[in-house]
Amino acid sequence: MGFFADPLYTPKYQVTGDEIAVITTSKGVIRVRLDGEGAPIHVANFCELASSGFYDDLKFHRYVPGFVIQGGCPNTREMTPEDVAAGKRGEFGMPGTGGPGYRIRHEYDTNPHNSHVDGALAMARSSDPDSAGSQFYFCLGPQHALDSGYTVFGTTIDGMDVISQLRAGDVIESVRIEHEVAA
């Protein structure tokens, strides 16, 4: 059975709607309010991966000035930041071609909050709408041309200055999920 014949993954994590992703990078900390209402599959998937330590020590592998900074490819785990930044092939393949071994259903056409604003957190995918897995990106400025094809699942609430400093090769030290305390 080929990769695309496999069934889509359904995360087991139960979204509570108050999830905050705390993404610690080599440039500083980013806090993102996850949108469990608008993109429950993406939020549950991201929370499962974060809780398992999947993102720890991966590198951002794609930087396009004024567009996006992208990370979450497991192929970068054993690579040096310099090799990732140089676009070299790692032991497990090219940066940007790896994933968790499954794919999830898109939610961009059902998410009422699917807006690629500055600092939006969204899932990368291949040409198949249902091919997202672990790779994510932050928007570097509004990117509304992506609204109809990529699922936004979070909004940056702290650390926009950190996002603006990130480049290919920078390290994702950890991603932890906290729960927002009601005011």
Order of alpha helices (4+ residues) and beta strands (2+ residues): beta-beta-alpha-beta-beta-beta-alpha-beta-beta-beta-alpha-beta
